[in-house]
Amino acid sequence: MTTLYTQPSPALRQELLKNAGEPERYVREKERQKITTISRVQAWEMERKGLHPKRVKLSSQSVAWLLSDLLWFLYRHTKQQNDNTQPKDA
């Protein structure tokens, strides 16, 4: 089961960034790929379906993502995978 991406609250953004030891910043494509391990095409397809954070247009030829959005995406994605692999009680 896939869940649509929803943005974290401002308080949750701060908590995610604090736990990561990072300030809020824009992340460009190359770093986004390293953080999420998702290819450019796969991220674009997921974004179109509402499953990945939306990019922010910085200029006519430049886009980026908020670090807190990517951290929240990873947290939710990892939690969902862990929930799906938990053994079911008989």
N, C-alpha and C positions, 0 to 999 in steps of 0.2 A: 504494500500500500504506500503510495506516495502522498506527501503532504505539501500543499502550496506553501511557498516561502512567505513569511510575514516578518516585517521589520521588528527588531528588538525595541523595547522602550528605552528612553534616555537613561534611566537608572541601570537597566540591564547592559546597555552599551558601555557605561562606565565600569561596571563590574567585569565584563568580558575583557576590556582593555587593561584593567588593573591586574587581573589574573594572568594575562599574557605579558605584562610588564612593558606595554607599548602605548604610545600616545595615539589618539585618533589621527588618521592620515589617509590619503588616497593611495591606492595600490594599483599599479599598472599591470598590464596583461602578463608579462613574464613572471612577476612575483605572484600574481593571482594563480597562475598555473602551478607554481611551486607549493603554494598554501593549500589549494584544494585538490591537487593532482588530477584535475579534470581538464581535458583538452579544450582548445578555443571553440571548436565546433560543438562539442558536447555542452559546454557552458552556454553557448548561444542558444542551442536547442532547448536546454532546460530553462533558460531565462524567458524564452518565448512562451513556454508552457506555464510560467509562473513558479517554477521549482528552484530557481537560483536568484540571488540578489540582482537587482537591476543595475546596470552600469550608469555612471554619471558622465555626461558629456562635458569635457573640459574645454574643448575647442572644436573647430570643424573637423579635425582629423585625430582627436585625442580623447580617449575615454579612460575611466578608472572606476574602482569600487571602493567604498569605505571599508577600512580594515574591520571595524566592528560588525559590519554586515557579513563579511566572509567568516569571521570567527563564530558568529551566531549560526550561520549556515553549516559550518563544520560541526558545531555542538549538536544541533538538531539532527543532522545527517547521521552522526555517530550514534547518538542516542536511539534513533529509529532503527539502525542496524542492530544494535545491542538488544533492543526490545524484541526484534524479530528472531534473534538467535537464542533467546532464553528458552530453556526447556519448559514444556507445558506440563503442568501438574496433571497426573492421571486421575 
